[in-house]
Structure formats: C-alpha cells, structure tokens
C-alpha cells in the first residue's frame, strides 16, 4: 500500500502498529517517523516515534495507539 500511496500517513500508522505488535520497537519508530514527515500527518505520529524509542511496550503506549486508531 505504501509503495502505491506514499503520501497516506495512515498506512504508516498501520505499519507502525504491526511492528509494535511484533515488539520491533526500533522499526516501528522508523515507520512512524517516516509517516510523521508527510504533509498533514497528525502530531500523534511524532509522539509515537518518541514513545517507541522510550516506552514501546508500555500500557501508556498501547492506550495511545488504540485511541488514535479508533478515530
């Protein structure tokens, strides 16, 4: 999806989620960072970069991810 829609930040959000669920926090941070650089990407994407690098497996991070995905 990203290859055909590189300007869709939500695709990066979903890919970051997949890496997060697989406990690959460095890769999740990388994907969220790429997505955060897309025009009109929400601030949440930048916040997730920091969360993945510092608290990838925390409940607080999980809550933030699920809250954003529900929007």
Secondary structure, 3 states (H helix, E strand, C coil): CCCCCCCCHHHHHHHHHHHHHCCCHHHHHHHHHHHHCCCCCCHHHHHHHHHHHHHCCCHHHHHHHHHHHCC
